[in-house]
């Protein structure tokens, strides 16, 4: 479904991704892991169209989308939850959620009920400003906003950063539901090993802008963790 072929990316004069190859099958739930600064966030932004690639191809459903805008990719069904959430603090919860409606192919003008089923707190706080929510509530809002477009592919960049444990558990349950019950393809950047093992079905390890190891999550060994993740 998604294939990165020899992706190179330069940022601020420094090369971040080096001839990176990565295949993500339809319906996969992959945790992208690695130490800080190895290019995980850059990879997600390249897939979303927020950063240009200097060389290589990104193939989605047989089409090279390297030159497609972020808006076009959202319309194609790529949903993105950035690190730090990036909600609109001065807009209400409802207004934040409505932002995604313009990228739906079916022209729906109302927020899908499914968003409130997954995150009931958002319905309770529809008229609250996004900036007035707690960190955990803002994260639920950011995920809900991405789901409004009804994505086929969901990209999440450290969704549990700075979030209280009960909401971490809820987010994990939502990701599992989206992947297993709805067949959504998930690519998740995650530093917390316990969460990655609970939610992810596969892992990809990055180092110096390349994928250096991959496999099913049960095969993420102590040796790989020590070599590529331990600090």
Secondary structure by P-SEA (a helix, b strand, c coil): cbbbcbbbbbccccccccbbbbbbccccbbbbbbcccccaaaaaaaaaccccccbbbbbccccccccccaaaaaaabbbbbcccccccccccaaaaaacccccccccccccccccccccaaaaaccccccccccaaaaaaaaaaaaacccccbbbbccccccccaaaaaaaaaaaaaaacccbbbbbbbcccaaaaaacccbbbbbcccccccccccccccaaaaaacccc
